[in-house]
Amino acid sequence: MTPAPALLAATRTTPYLRLLTATQFAFNTGFYAVLPYLATHLGTGLGMAGWLVGLVLGLRTFSQQGLFVVGGALTDRYGPRPVVLAGCALRIAGFGWLAFAGSTATVVAAVVLIGFAAALFSPAVESETARESVRYERDTGTPRAQVLAGFSAAGQAGAFIGPLLGSLLLLLGGGFRAACLAGALVFVGVLAGHARLMPRRAPVTRTAESRGFVREVFGNRPFLVLCLAYSAYLIAYNQLYLALPAEVERATGTQTALGWLFALSSLLVVLAQLPLTRWAAHRLAPRTALVAGLGTVAAGFAAVPLTPGGPAGLLPGATLVVLLTLGQMLLVPAARGLVPELVDDRRLGLATGALSSVSGLAVLAGSAATGALLQVPGPVRWAVLAAVPFAGAALALRLPAGADGKRERREEVGVEVEAPPIPPGGRTS
């Protein structure tokens, strides 16, 4: 079975971009073969209390998203190859440990190790993909957003196939342990492939050049605006796990249909990401795509109280999922494509990690507030939730439109960069 249209489209790029795209597919396949079944395993299998299950899941998220900036900084300092290999090795160890963990302490340790592994390899792979997509755009004129869309779609294909793999193992009687070991086996393959195929590349940042990285990245106003706009998207996206389940239960009396809505989201990305991004890349500047995506996400929340119940009362929830996913498909490649324009190439790993870490912390801070909205009347709840991505869209309007962003940012922060900016290719304005 062909894993995703994204992987077929990637064959038109370079061998290295094909490796990175296949990596994203494999990462998510192995990860999602385990993650959907973790809460049930902790609660039913190990008898943990509900609050403890929530704490363990929260620790996994924090050890991953919150530490992305660490993985990004290590990528800049030591190069992507050792960071990716170390992350894969830790993920194998974490899944193997979780398969046999029976106490709270060992489960927490294994879950944190799994999260930290992703905090190592994900920023390395994402920053390399962004860097190579800029290079490919320069050489061929193919918009970088089109390459990054294939990367995103491959990840969603893995997120779709992974749970099916886990479910198959559970149906065959292997249980949660078999799912963990299958996930570990996937990462053994990824580790072997990268040890053989990933090029050895000199670190982008030398120790003597690292002194200005705080000013270069965290003192970079346009990049921080991008982080805040992207945070608004992630806060909204997190409602798939908070507000959407509440809406499905309100409409149908059960959360049984929730899995179908998640499958709908993944299939939309797998089938529509590439054509949508190909269309947008030739017609919209990256900033415009980011603003349009956030606006579409906002429309999804605003539409919930206005949409009639429909079959089994699921139409409002399905409308939210479709519009949120369409917005995601527009804005995620655009946001990733803007990062190389807003930071120096030598800080790209750090910036890629910082984008995820800042956004992850914003989600953590906003979770309690958005959770409290479940107690307010529906129209008020959906209006407030719609205001978050709408505010992100307003912020994104302050970003530079495209390739001139690096020059504008340099002039603003007054940073001298020895290397000339990467020449743009294709349409970026």
TISEBA-309317 format. One record per residue (C-alpha): x negated, y, z negated; residue in one letter. Coordinates in steps of 0.5 Angstrom, whole numbers, plus 2048, in hexadecimal, padded with zeros to 3 digits. Example, Ala and Ser with C-alpha at 12.3 -4.5 7.8 and 13.67 -1.06 7.14 Angstrom:
! TISEBA-309317
> 7E7,7F7,7F0,a
> 7E5,7FE,7F2,s
END
This chain:
! TISEBA-309317
> 800,800,800,m
> 7FD,807,802,t
> 7FC,80B,7FB,p
> 7FF,812,7FE,a
> 7FF,816,804,p
> 7FA,81A,800,a
> 7F5,815,801,l
> 7F6,814,808,l
> 7F5,81B,80A,a
> 7EF,81B,806,a
> 7EC,817,80B,t
> 7EB,81D,80F,r
> 7E7,821,80A,t
> 7E0,81F,808,t
> 7DE,819,805,p
> 7DC,81C,7FE,y
> 7E3,81F,7FE,l
> 7E6,819,800,r
> 7E2,816,7FA,l
> 7E5,81B,7F5,l
> 7EC,81B,7F8,t
> 7EC,813,7F7,a
> 7E9,814,7F0,t
> 7EF,819,7EE,q
> 7F4,813,7F0,f
> 7F0,80E,7EC,a
> 7EF,812,7E6,f
> 7F7,813,7E6,n
> 7F8,80C,7E8,t
> 7F4,809,7E2,g
> 7F7,80E,7DD,f
> 7FE,80E,7DE,y
> 7FE,806,7DE,a
> 7FD,807,7D7,v
> 800,80E,7D5,l
> 807,80D,7D6,p
> 807,807,7D1,y
> 803,80A,7CC,l
> 808,80D,7C7,a
> 80C,807,7C7,t
> 806,803,7C6,h
> 805,807,7C0,l
> 80C,807,7BD,g
> 80E,800,7BE,t
> 808,7FC,7BF,g
> 804,7FF,7B9,l
> 80A,802,7B5,g
> 807,809,7B5,m
> 80C,80F,7B2,a
> 80F,813,7B7,g
> 80B,819,7B5,w
> 804,815,7B5,l
> 806,813,7BC,v
> 807,81B,7BE,g
> 800,81C,7BB,l
> 7FC,817,7BE,v
> 7FF,819,7C5,l
> 7FE,821,7C3,g
> 7F6,81F,7C2,l
> 7F6,81B,7C8,r
> 7F8,822,7CC,t
> 7F4,826,7C8,f
> 7ED,822,7C9,s
> 7EF,822,7D0,q
> 7F1,829,7D2,q
> 7EE,82D,7CC,g
> 7E7,82A,7CE,l
> 7E7,82B,7D6,f
> 7E3,831,7D5,v
> 7DE,82D,7D1,v
> 7DE,828,7D7,g
> 7DD,82E,7DC,g
> 7D8,831,7D9,a
> 7D4,82A,7D9,l
> 7D5,82A,7E0,t
> 7D2,830,7E1,d
> 7CC,82F,7DD,r
> 7CB,828,7DF,y
> 7CE,827,7E6,g
> 7D5,823,7E7,p
> 7D2,81C,7E8,r
> 7CF,81A,7E1,p
> 7D6,81E,7DE,v
> 7DA,819,7E2,v
> 7D7,813,7E1,l
> 7D7,814,7D9,a
> 7DE,816,7D9,g
> 7E0,80F,7DD,c
> 7DC,80B,7D8,a
> 7DF,80F,7D2,l
> 7E6,80D,7D5,r
> 7E4,806,7D6,i
> 7E2,806,7CF,a
> 7E8,809,7CD,g
> 7ED,805,7D0,f
> 7EA,7FF,7CE,g
> 7EA,801,7C7,w
> 7F1,803,7C7,l
> 7F3,7FC,7CA,a
> 7F1,7F9,7C3,f
> 7F2,7FF,7BE,a
> 7F6,7FD,7B9,g
> 7F5,802,7B3,s
> 7F7,80A,7B4,t
> 7F0,80C,7B3,a
> 7EE,807,7B9,t
> 7F4,809,7BD,v
> 7F2,811,7BC,v
> 7EB,810,7BE,a
> 7EC,80C,7C4,a
> 7F1,811,7C6,v
> 7ED,817,7C5,v
> 7E7,813,7C9,l
> 7EC,812,7CF,i
> 7EE,81A,7CF,g
> 7E7,81C,7CE,f
> 7E5,818,7D4,a
> 7E9,81C,7D8,a
> 7E7,822,7D6,a
> 7E0,820,7D8,l
> 7E2,81D,7DF,f
> 7E8,821,7E1,s
> 7E4,828,7E1,p
> 7DE,825,7E5,a
> 7E3,822,7EA,v
> 7E7,828,7EB,e
> 7E2,82D,7EB,s
> 7DE,829,7F1,e
> 7E4,829,7F5,t
> 7E5,830,7F4,a
> 7DE,831,7F6,r
> 7DE,82C,7FC,e
> 7E5,82F,7FE,s
> 7E2,836,7FF,v
> 7DC,833,803,r
> 7E1,82F,807,y
> 7E5,835,809,e
> 7DF,839,80B,r
> 7DD,834,80F,d
> 7E3,832,813,t
> 7E8,837,811,g
> 7ED,833,80E,t
> 7F0,836,808,p
> 7ED,834,801,r
> 7F4,834,7FE,a
> 7F6,82E,804,q
> 7F0,82A,801,v
> 7F2,82B,7FA,l
> 7F9,829,7FB,a
> 7F7,822,7FD,g
> 7F3,822,7F7,f
> 7F9,824,7F3,s
> 7FE,81F,7F7,a
> 7F9,819,7F6,a
> 7F9,81B,7EE,g
> 801,81A,7EF,q
> 800,814,7F3,a
> 7FC,811,7ED,g
> 801,814,7E8,a
> 807,810,7EC,f
> 803,809,7ED,i
> 800,809,7E6,g
> 806,808,7E2,p
> 809,803,7E7,l
> 802,7FF,7E6,l
> 803,7FF,7DE,g
> 80A,7FD,7DF,s
> 808,7F7,7E3,l
> 803,7F5,7DE,l
> 809,7F6,7D9,l
> 80E,7F2,7DD,l
> 809,7EC,7DE,l
> 808,7EC,7D6,g
> 801,7EF,7D6,g
> 803,7F4,7D1,g
> 800,7FB,7CF,f
> 7F9,7F8,7CE,r
> 7F9,7F5,7D6,a
> 7FB,7FC,7D8,a
> 7F5,7FF,7D4,c
> 7F1,7FA,7D7,l
> 7F3,7FB,7DE,a
> 7F2,803,7DD,g
> 7EB,801,7DB,a
> 7EA,7FD,7E1,l
> 7EC,803,7E5,v
> 7E7,807,7E2,f
> 7E1,802,7E3,v
> 7E3,802,7EA,g
> 7E2,80A,7EA,v
> 7DC,80A,7E6,l
> 7D9,805,7EB,a
> 7DB,809,7F1,g
> 7D8,80F,7EE,h
> 7D2,80C,7EC,a
> 7D1,80A,7F3,r
> 7D4,810,7F7,l
> 7D4,816,7F3,m
> 7CE,81A,7F6,p
> 7C8,81D,7F1,r
> 7C9,824,7F0,r
> 7C5,829,7ED,a
> 7C8,82D,7E7,p
> 7CC,833,7E9,v
> 7CA,837,7E3,t
> 7C3,837,7E0,r
> 7C2,839,7D9,t
> 7BF,840,7DA,a
> 7C5,841,7DE,e
> 7CA,83F,7D9,s
> 7C9,845,7D5,r
> 7CF,849,7D9,g
> 7D4,844,7D9,f
> 7D9,846,7D4,v
> 7D9,84D,7D7,r
> 7D9,84A,7DE,e
> 7DF,846,7DD,v
> 7E3,848,7D6,f
> 7E1,84F,7D8,g
> 7E4,84F,7DF,n
> 7EB,852,7DE,r
> 7ED,84F,7E5,p
> 7EC,848,7E3,f
> 7EF,849,7DC,l
> 7F5,84C,7E0,v
> 7F5,845,7E4,l
> 7F4,841,7DD,c
> 7FB,845,7DA,l
> 7FF,844,7E1,a
> 7FD,83C,7E1,y
> 7FE,83C,7DA,s
> 806,83E,7DB,a
> 806,839,7E0,y
> 804,833,7DB,l
> 808,836,7D6,i
> 80E,835,7DB,a
> 80C,82E,7DD,y
> 80B,82C,7D6,n
> 813,82C,7D6,q
> 813,826,7DA,l
> 812,823,7D3,y
> 816,827,7CF,l
> 81C,82B,7D2,a
> 81D,826,7D8,l
> 81E,820,7D3,p
> 823,824,7CF,a
> 827,826,7D5,e
> 827,81F,7D8,v
> 829,81C,7D1,e
> 82F,822,7D0,r
> 831,821,7D7,a
> 831,819,7D7,t
> 831,817,7D0,g
> 82A,813,7D1,t
> 823,814,7D3,q
> 823,80E,7D8,t
> 824,813,7DE,a
> 81D,816,7DC,l
> 819,811,7E0,g
> 81C,812,7E6,w
> 81B,81A,7E6,l
> 814,819,7E5,f
> 813,814,7EA,a
> 817,819,7EF,l
> 812,81F,7ED,s
> 80C,81A,7EE,s
> 80F,818,7F5,l
> 810,81F,7F7,l
> 809,821,7F6,v
> 806,81B,7FA,v
> 80B,81C,800,l
> 80B,823,800,a
> 805,826,7FD,q
> 801,826,803,l
> 806,829,808,p
> 808,82E,804,l
> 801,830,802,t
> 7FF,830,80A,r
> 805,835,80B,w
> 803,839,805,a
> 7FC,839,807,a
> 7FD,83C,80E,h
> 802,841,80B,r
> 801,843,804,l
> 7FB,846,801,a
> 7F9,842,7FA,p
> 7FC,848,7F6,r
> 802,848,7FA,t
> 803,840,7F9,a
> 801,841,7F2,l
> 807,846,7F1,v
> 80C,842,7F5,a
> 80A,83C,7F1,g
> 80C,83F,7EA,l
> 812,842,7ED,g
> 814,83C,7F0,t
> 813,839,7E9,v
> 817,83E,7E5,a
> 81D,83D,7EA,a
> 81D,836,7E8,g
> 81E,838,7E1,f
> 823,83D,7E3,a
> 827,838,7E7,a
> 829,833,7E1,v
> 82F,837,7DE,p
> 831,839,7E5,l
> 831,832,7E8,t
> 837,82E,7E8,p
> 837,827,7E4,g
> 837,823,7EA,g
> 836,81B,7EA,p
> 835,819,7E3,a
> 834,820,7E1,g
> 82D,81F,7E4,l
> 82D,825,7E9,l
> 82B,82A,7E5,p
> 825,826,7E2,g
> 823,824,7E9,a
> 823,82B,7EC,t
> 81E,82D,7E6,l
> 81A,827,7E8,v
> 81A,829,7F0,v
> 819,830,7EF,l
> 813,830,7EA,l
> 810,82B,7EE,t
> 810,82F,7F4,l
> 80D,835,7F0,g
> 808,830,7EE,q
> 806,82E,7F5,m
> 805,835,7F7,l
> 802,838,7F1,l
> 7FD,833,7EF,v
> 7F9,832,7F5,p
> 7F9,83A,7F6,a
> 7F6,83B,7EE,a
> 7F1,836,7EF,r
> 7EF,839,7F6,g
> 7EE,840,7F2,l
> 7E9,83E,7ED,v
> 7E3,83E,7F2,p
> 7E5,845,7F4,e
> 7E5,847,7ED,l
> 7DF,844,7EA,v
> 7D8,843,7EC,d
> 7D7,83D,7EF,d
> 7D2,83B,7E9,r
> 7D7,83C,7E4,r
> 7DD,838,7E8,l
> 7DD,832,7E4,g
> 7DD,836,7DD,l
> 7E3,83A,7E1,a
> 7E7,834,7E3,t
> 7E6,831,7DC,g
> 7E8,838,7D9,a
> 7EE,838,7DD,l
> 7F1,832,7DA,s
> 7EF,833,7D3,s
> 7F2,83A,7D3,v
> 7F8,837,7D6,s
> 7F8,831,7D1,g
> 7F8,836,7CB,l
> 7FD,83A,7CE,a
> 802,834,7CE,v
> 800,832,7C7,l
> 801,839,7C5,a
> 808,839,7C9,g
> 80B,832,7C7,s
> 80E,834,7C0,a
> 811,83A,7C3,a
> 814,837,7C9,t
> 816,831,7C5,g
> 81A,836,7C0,a
> 81E,838,7C7,l
> 821,831,7C7,l
> 825,834,7C1,q
> 828,83A,7C5,v
> 82E,83A,7CA,p
> 82C,837,7D0,g
> 82D,83E,7D5,p
> 828,841,7D0,v
> 823,83B,7D0,r
> 823,83B,7D7,w
> 822,842,7D8,a
> 81C,843,7D3,v
> 819,83D,7D6,l
> 81A,840,7DD,a
> 816,846,7DB,a
> 810,843,7D9,v
> 80E,841,7E0,p
> 811,848,7E3,f
> 80C,84B,7DE,a
> 807,847,7E1,g
> 809,849,7E8,a
> 808,850,7E6,a
> 801,84F,7E3,l
> 7FF,84C,7E9,a
> 801,852,7EE,l
> 7FB,855,7EA,r
> 7F6,850,7ED,l
> 7F2,851,7F4,p
> 7F5,84F,7FA,a
> 7F0,84A,7FC,g
> 7E8,84A,7FE,a
> 7E7,851,7FC,d
> 7E8,84F,7F5,g
> 7E1,84D,7F3,k
> 7DE,854,7F6,r
> 7E4,858,7F2,e
> 7E2,854,7EC,r
> 7DB,855,7EC,r
> 7DC,85C,7ED,e
> 7E1,85C,7E7,e
> 7DC,859,7E2,v
> 7D6,85B,7E5,g
> 7D2,854,7E5,v
> 7CD,854,7EA,e
> 7CD,84D,7EE,v
> 7C6,84B,7F2,e
> 7CA,846,7F6,a
> 7CE,849,7FC,p
> 7D6,848,7FC,p
> 7D8,842,7FF,i
> 7DB,844,806,p
> 7E2,843,807,p
> 7E5,83F,80C,g
> 7EC,83E,80F,g
> 7F2,843,80C,r
> 7F1,845,805,t
> 7F5,84C,805,s
END
